[in-house]
Amino acid sequence: MINILFTSNSDLLTAFSTAFGVSFGIAIFEYYTHKKGKEA
């Protein structure tokens, strides 16, 4: 049970980090896209 829990946490942390990185990248991309859109 404990081993499964640790493995799940490790996978969850990796998945969370990946999701956060992708979301953060998209957020920055959206920000600059809208910023350029307003200037243009």
N, CA, C and O atoms as a Tripos MOL2 file, in Angstrom:
@<TRIPOS>MOLECULE
protein
  160   159    40     0     0
PROTEIN
NO_CHARGES

@<TRIPOS>ATOM
      1 N           0.8440   -1.1990    0.0000 N.3       1 MET1
      2 CA          0.0000    0.0000    0.0000 C.3       1 MET1
      3 C           0.8770    1.2450    0.0000 C.2       1 MET1
      4 O           0.6600    2.1700   -0.7830 O.2       1 MET1
      5 N           1.8770    1.2600    0.8920 N.am      2 ILE2
      6 CA          2.7480    2.4390    0.9850 C.3       2 ILE2
      7 C           3.5750    2.6010   -0.2940 C.2       2 ILE2
      8 O           3.7610    3.7120   -0.7890 O.2       2 ILE2
      9 N           4.0680    1.4750   -0.8190 N.am      3 ASN3
     10 CA          4.8630    1.5420   -2.0460 C.3       3 ASN3
     11 C           4.0340    2.1030   -3.1980 C.2       3 ASN3
     12 O           4.5170    2.9240   -3.9780 O.2       3 ASN3
     13 N           2.7870    1.6570   -3.2980 N.am      4 ILE4
     14 CA          1.8940    2.1470   -4.3510 C.3       4 ILE4
     15 C           1.6610    3.6480   -4.1570 C.2       4 ILE4
     16 O           1.6180    4.4100   -5.1230 O.2       4 ILE4
     17 N           1.5120    4.0550   -2.9030 N.am      5 LEU5
     18 CA          1.2560    5.4600   -2.6050 C.3       5 LEU5
     19 C           2.4340    6.3280   -3.0510 C.2       5 LEU5
     20 O           2.2470    7.3740   -3.6720 O.2       5 LEU5
     21 N           3.6460    5.8790   -2.7250 N.am      6 PHE6
     22 CA          4.8360    6.6460   -3.1120 C.3       6 PHE6
     23 C           4.9660    6.7210   -4.6270 C.2       6 PHE6
     24 O           5.3030    7.7680   -5.1800 O.2       6 PHE6
     25 N           4.6940    5.5980   -5.2950 N.am      7 THR7
     26 CA          4.7830    5.5640   -6.7570 C.3       7 THR7
     27 C           3.7440    6.5090   -7.3570 C.2       7 THR7
     28 O           4.0280    7.2330   -8.3120 O.2       7 THR7
     29 N           2.5360    6.4950   -6.7860 N.am      8 SER8
     30 CA          1.4690    7.3570   -7.2870 C.3       8 SER8
     31 C           1.8550    8.8210   -7.1030 C.2       8 SER8
     32 O           1.6420    9.6430   -7.9940 O.2       8 SER8
     33 N           2.4220    9.1410   -5.9440 N.am      9 ASN9
     34 CA          2.8140   10.5220   -5.6830 C.3       9 ASN9
     35 C           3.8840   10.9710   -6.6630 C.2       9 ASN9
     36 O           3.8600   12.1070   -7.1380 O.2       9 ASN9
     37 N           4.8270   10.0790   -6.9690 N.am     10 SER10
     38 CA          5.9060   10.4120   -7.8940 C.3      10 SER10
     39 C           5.3290   10.6900   -9.2770 C.2      10 SER10
     40 O           5.6770   11.6850   -9.9140 O.2      10 SER10
     41 N           4.4440    9.8030   -9.7380 N.am     11 ASP11
     42 CA          3.8220    9.9890  -11.0460 C.3      11 ASP11
     43 C           2.9580   11.2450  -11.0420 C.2      11 ASP11
     44 O           2.9360   11.9990  -12.0150 O.2      11 ASP11
     45 N           2.2480   11.4600   -9.9390 N.am     12 LEU12
     46 CA          1.3680   12.6190   -9.8370 C.3      12 LEU12
     47 C           2.1890   13.9010   -9.8920 C.2      12 LEU12
     48 O           1.7970   14.8680  -10.5450 O.2      12 LEU12
     49 N           3.3260   13.9070   -9.2070 N.am     13 LEU13
     50 CA          4.1890   15.0850   -9.1900 C.3      13 LEU13
     51 C           4.7160   15.3690  -10.5890 C.2      13 LEU13
     52 O           4.7570   16.5220  -11.0200 O.2      13 LEU13
     53 N           5.1200   14.3200  -11.2980 N.am     14 THR14
     54 CA          5.6240   14.4900  -12.6670 C.3      14 THR14
     55 C           4.5150   15.0240  -13.5690 C.2      14 THR14
     56 O           4.7340   15.9450  -14.3570 O.2      14 THR14
     57 N           3.3330   14.4440  -13.4490 N.am     15 ALA15
     58 CA          2.1980   14.8710  -14.2690 C.3      15 ALA15
     59 C           1.8290   16.3120  -13.9430 C.2      15 ALA15
     60 O           1.5420   17.1000  -14.8440 O.2      15 ALA15
     61 N           1.8340   16.6590  -12.6610 N.am     16 PHE16
     62 CA          1.4910   18.0140  -12.2400 C.3      16 PHE16
     63 C           2.5080   19.0170  -12.7730 C.2      16 PHE16
     64 O           2.1410   20.0860  -13.2610 O.2      16 PHE16
     65 N           3.7910   18.6650  -12.6760 N.am     17 SER17
     66 CA          4.8540   19.5560  -13.1580 C.3      17 SER17
     67 C           4.7150   19.7770  -14.6570 C.2      17 SER17
     68 O           4.8630   20.8990  -15.1420 O.2      17 SER17
     69 N           4.4310   18.7050  -15.3870 N.am     18 THR18
     70 CA          4.2710   18.8120  -16.8420 C.3      18 THR18
     71 C           3.0610   19.6800  -17.1730 C.2      18 THR18
     72 O           3.1410   20.5670  -18.0230 O.2      18 THR18
     73 N           1.9430   19.4220  -16.5010 N.am     19 ALA19
     74 CA          0.7200   20.1850  -16.7450 C.3      19 ALA19
     75 C           0.9360   21.6580  -16.4150 C.2      19 ALA19
     76 O           0.4830   22.5350  -17.1500 O.2      19 ALA19
     77 N           1.6330   21.9300  -15.3030 N.am     20 PHE20
     78 CA          1.8920   23.3080  -14.8920 C.3      20 PHE20
     79 C           2.7780   24.0040  -15.9190 C.2      20 PHE20
     80 O           2.5350   25.1570  -16.2760 O.2      20 PHE20
     81 N           3.7990   23.3070  -16.3880 N.am     21 GLY21
     82 CA          4.7160   23.8860  -17.3750 C.3      21 GLY21
     83 C           3.9820   24.2260  -18.6650 C.2      21 GLY21
     84 O           4.1790   25.2980  -19.2360 O.2      21 GLY21
     85 N           3.1390   23.3110  -19.1190 N.am     22 VAL22
     86 CA          2.3810   23.5360  -20.3500 C.3      22 VAL22
     87 C           1.4050   24.6950  -20.1600 C.2      22 VAL22
     88 O           1.3110   25.5770  -21.0140 O.2      22 VAL22
     89 N           0.6820   24.6930  -19.0460 N.am     23 SER23
     90 CA         -0.2900   25.7550  -18.7670 C.3      23 SER23
     91 C           0.4040   27.1060  -18.6710 C.2      23 SER23
     92 O          -0.1000   28.1070  -19.1800 O.2      23 SER23
     93 N           1.5740   27.1330  -18.0100 N.am     24 PHE24
     94 CA          2.3230   28.3790  -17.8480 C.3      24 PHE24
     95 C           2.7850   28.8890  -19.2070 C.2      24 PHE24
     96 O           2.7170   30.0870  -19.4810 O.2      24 PHE24
     97 N           3.2530   27.9790  -20.0550 N.am     25 GLY25
     98 CA          3.7220   28.3540  -21.3940 C.3      25 GLY25
     99 C           2.5710   28.9100  -22.2220 C.2      25 GLY25
    100 O           2.7270   29.9200  -22.9090 O.2      25 GLY25
    101 N           1.4180   28.2550  -22.1580 N.am     26 ILE26
    102 CA          0.2440   28.7140  -22.9030 C.3      26 ILE26
    103 C          -0.1960   30.0830  -22.3940 C.2      26 ILE26
    104 O          -0.5590   30.9530  -23.1860 O.2      26 ILE26
    105 N          -0.1660   30.2780  -21.0800 N.am     27 ALA27
    106 CA         -0.5770   31.5530  -20.4830 C.3      27 ALA27
    107 C           0.3050   32.6850  -20.9990 C.2      27 ALA27
    108 O          -0.2000   33.7520  -21.3490 O.2      27 ALA27
    109 N           1.6140   32.4650  -21.0490 N.am     28 ILE28
    110 CA          2.5420   33.4900  -21.5380 C.3      28 ILE28
    111 C           2.2910   33.7440  -23.0200 C.2      28 ILE28
    112 O           2.2910   34.8920  -23.4650 O.2      28 ILE28
    113 N           2.0750   32.6660  -23.7890 N.am     29 PHE29
    114 CA          1.8100   32.7920  -25.2230 C.3      29 PHE29
    115 C           0.5410   33.6130  -25.4510 C.2      29 PHE29
    116 O           0.5170   34.5040  -26.3000 O.2      29 PHE29
    117 N          -0.5060   33.3100  -24.6950 N.am     30 GLU30
    118 CA         -1.7730   34.0440  -24.8050 C.3      30 GLU30
    119 C          -1.5660   35.5110  -24.4450 C.2      30 GLU30
    120 O          -2.0940   36.3980  -25.1150 O.2      30 GLU30
    121 N          -0.7880   35.7680  -23.3760 N.am     31 TYR31
    122 CA         -0.5440   37.1360  -22.9170 C.3      31 TYR31
    123 C           0.1270   37.9650  -24.0070 C.2      31 TYR31
    124 O          -0.3210   39.0680  -24.3200 O.2      31 TYR31
    125 N           1.2000   37.4330  -24.5810 N.am     32 TYR32
    126 CA          1.9110   38.1780  -25.6250 C.3      32 TYR32
    127 C           1.0610   38.3160  -26.8810 C.2      32 TYR32
    128 O           1.1240   39.3390  -27.5620 O.2      32 TYR32
    129 N           0.2670   37.2930  -27.1950 N.am     33 THR33
    130 CA         -0.6000   37.3560  -28.3760 C.3      33 THR33
    131 C          -1.6230   38.4770  -28.2150 C.2      33 THR33
    132 O          -1.8320   39.2590  -29.1420 O.2      33 THR33
    133 N          -2.2560   38.5630  -27.0590 N.am     34 HIS34
    134 CA         -3.2520   39.6080  -26.8110 C.3      34 HIS34
    135 C          -2.5810   40.9720  -26.7460 C.2      34 HIS34
    136 O          -3.1500   41.9640  -27.2010 O.2      34 HIS34
    137 N          -1.3810   41.0340  -26.1870 N.am     35 LYS35
    138 CA         -0.6580   42.2990  -26.0700 C.3      35 LYS35
    139 C          -0.3450   42.8420  -27.4630 C.2      35 LYS35
    140 O          -0.5300   44.0300  -27.7260 O.2      35 LYS35
    141 N           0.1300   41.9670  -28.3560 N.am     36 LYS36
    142 CA          0.4280   42.3850  -29.7280 C.3      36 LYS36
    143 C          -0.8620   42.7790  -30.4380 C.2      36 LYS36
    144 O          -0.8860   43.7280  -31.2220 O.2      36 LYS36
    145 N          -1.9380   42.0370  -30.1530 N.am     37 GLY37
    146 CA         -3.2240   42.3140  -30.7870 C.3      37 GLY37
    147 C          -3.7200   43.7100  -30.4390 C.2      37 GLY37
    148 O          -4.2590   44.4110  -31.2950 O.2      37 GLY37
    149 N          -3.5370   44.1190  -29.1720 N.am     38 LYS38
    150 CA         -3.9850   45.4480  -28.7490 C.3      38 LYS38
    151 C          -3.1390   46.5380  -29.3980 C.2      38 LYS38
    152 O          -3.6650   47.5720  -29.8100 O.2      38 LYS38
    153 N          -1.8300   46.3100  -29.4900 N.am     39 GLU39
    154 CA         -0.9410   47.3060  -30.0880 C.3      39 GLU39
    155 C          -1.2390   47.4520  -31.5740 C.2      39 GLU39
    156 O          -1.2120   48.5580  -32.1130 O.2      39 GLU39
    157 N          -1.5280   46.3200  -32.2390 N.am     40 ALA40
    158 CA         -1.8120   46.3470  -33.6750 C.3      40 ALA40
    159 C          -3.2650   46.7940  -33.8750 C.2      40 ALA40
    160 O          -3.7300   46.8910  -35.0110 O.2      40 ALA40
@<TRIPOS>BOND
     1     1     2 1
     2     2     3 1
     3     3     4 2
     4     3     5 am
     5     5     6 1
     6     6     7 1
     7     7     8 2
     8     7     9 am
     9     9    10 1
    10    10    11 1
    11    11    12 2
    12    11    13 am
    13    13    14 1
    14    14    15 1
    15    15    16 2
    16    15    17 am
    17    17    18 1
    18    18    19 1
    19    19    20 2
    20    19    21 am
    21    21    22 1
    22    22    23 1
    23    23    24 2
    24    23    25 am
    25    25    26 1
    26    26    27 1
    27    27    28 2
    28    27    29 am
    29    29    30 1
    30    30    31 1
    31    31    32 2
    32    31    33 am
    33    33    34 1
    34    34    35 1
    35    35    36 2
    36    35    37 am
    37    37    38 1
    38    38    39 1
    39    39    40 2
    40    39    41 am
    41    41    42 1
    42    42    43 1
    43    43    44 2
    44    43    45 am
    45    45    46 1
    46    46    47 1
    47    47    48 2
    48    47    49 am
    49    49    50 1
    50    50    51 1
    51    51    52 2
    52    51    53 am
    53    53    54 1
    54    54    55 1
    55    55    56 2
    56    55    57 am
    57    57    58 1
    58    58    59 1
    59    59    60 2
    60    59    61 am
    61    61    62 1
    62    62    63 1
    63    63    64 2
    64    63    65 am
    65    65    66 1
    66    66    67 1
    67    67    68 2
    68    67    69 am
    69    69    70 1
    70    70    71 1
    71    71    72 2
    72    71    73 am
    73    73    74 1
    74    74    75 1
    75    75    76 2
    76    75    77 am
    77    77    78 1
    78    78    79 1
    79    79    80 2
    80    79    81 am
    81    81    82 1
    82    82    83 1
    83    83    84 2
    84    83    85 am
    85    85    86 1
    86    86    87 1
    87    87    88 2
    88    87    89 am
    89    89    90 1
    90    90    91 1
    91    91    92 2
    92    91    93 am
    93    93    94 1
    94    94    95 1
    95    95    96 2
    96    95    97 am
    97    97    98 1
    98    98    99 1
    99    99   100 2
   100    99   101 am
   101   101   102 1
   102   102   103 1
   103   103   104 2
   104   103   105 am
   105   105   106 1
   106   106   107 1
   107   107   108 2
   108   107   109 am
   109   109   110 1
   110   110   111 1
   111   111   112 2
   112   111   113 am
   113   113   114 1
   114   114   115 1
   115   115   116 2
   116   115   117 am
   117   117   118 1
   118   118   119 1
   119   119   120 2
   120   119   121 am
   121   121   122 1
   122   122   123 1
   123   123   124 2
   124   123   125 am
   125   125   126 1
   126   126   127 1
   127   127   128 2
   128   127   129 am
   129   129   130 1
   130   130   131 1
   131   131   132 2
   132   131   133 am
   133   133   134 1
   134   134   135 1
   135   135   136 2
   136   135   137 am
   137   137   138 1
   138   138   139 1
   139   139   140 2
   140   139   141 am
   141   141   142 1
   142   142   143 1
   143   143   144 2
   144   143   145 am
   145   145   146 1
   146   146   147 1
   147   147   148 2
   148   147   149 am
   149   149   150 1
   150   150   151 1
   151   151   152 2
   152   151   153 am
   153   153   154 1
   154   154   155 1
   155   155   156 2
   156   155   157 am
   157   157   158 1
   158   158   159 1
   159   159   160 2
@<TRIPOS>SUBSTRUCTURE
     1 MET1         2 RESIDUE 1 A MET
     2 ILE2         6 RESIDUE 1 A ILE
     3 ASN3        10 RESIDUE 1 A ASN
     4 ILE4        14 RESIDUE 1 A ILE
     5 LEU5        18 RESIDUE 1 A LEU
     6 PHE6        22 RESIDUE 1 A PHE
     7 THR7        26 RESIDUE 1 A THR
     8 SER8        30 RESIDUE 1 A SER
     9 ASN9        34 RESIDUE 1 A ASN
    10 SER10       38 RESIDUE 1 A SER
    11 ASP11       42 RESIDUE 1 A ASP
    12 LEU12       46 RESIDUE 1 A LEU
    13 LEU13       50 RESIDUE 1 A LEU
    14 THR14       54 RESIDUE 1 A THR
    15 ALA15       58 RESIDUE 1 A ALA
    16 PHE16       62 RESIDUE 1 A PHE
    17 SER17       66 RESIDUE 1 A SER
    18 THR18       70 RESIDUE 1 A THR
    19 ALA19       74 RESIDUE 1 A ALA
    20 PHE20       78 RESIDUE 1 A PHE
    21 GLY21       82 RESIDUE 1 A GLY
    22 VAL22       86 RESIDUE 1 A VAL
    23 SER23       90 RESIDUE 1 A SER
    24 PHE24       94 RESIDUE 1 A PHE
    25 GLY25       98 RESIDUE 1 A GLY
    26 ILE26      102 RESIDUE 1 A ILE
    27 ALA27      106 RESIDUE 1 A ALA
    28 ILE28      110 RESIDUE 1 A ILE
    29 PHE29      114 RESIDUE 1 A PHE
    30 GLU30      118 RESIDUE 1 A GLU
    31 TYR31      122 RESIDUE 1 A TYR
    32 TYR32      126 RESIDUE 1 A TYR
    33 THR33      130 RESIDUE 1 A THR
    34 HIS34      134 RESIDUE 1 A HIS
    35 LYS35      138 RESIDUE 1 A LYS
    36 LYS36      142 RESIDUE 1 A LYS
    37 GLY37      146 RESIDUE 1 A GLY
    38 LYS38      150 RESIDUE 1 A LYS
    39 GLU39      154 RESIDUE 1 A GLU
    40 ALA40      158 RESIDUE 1 A ALA
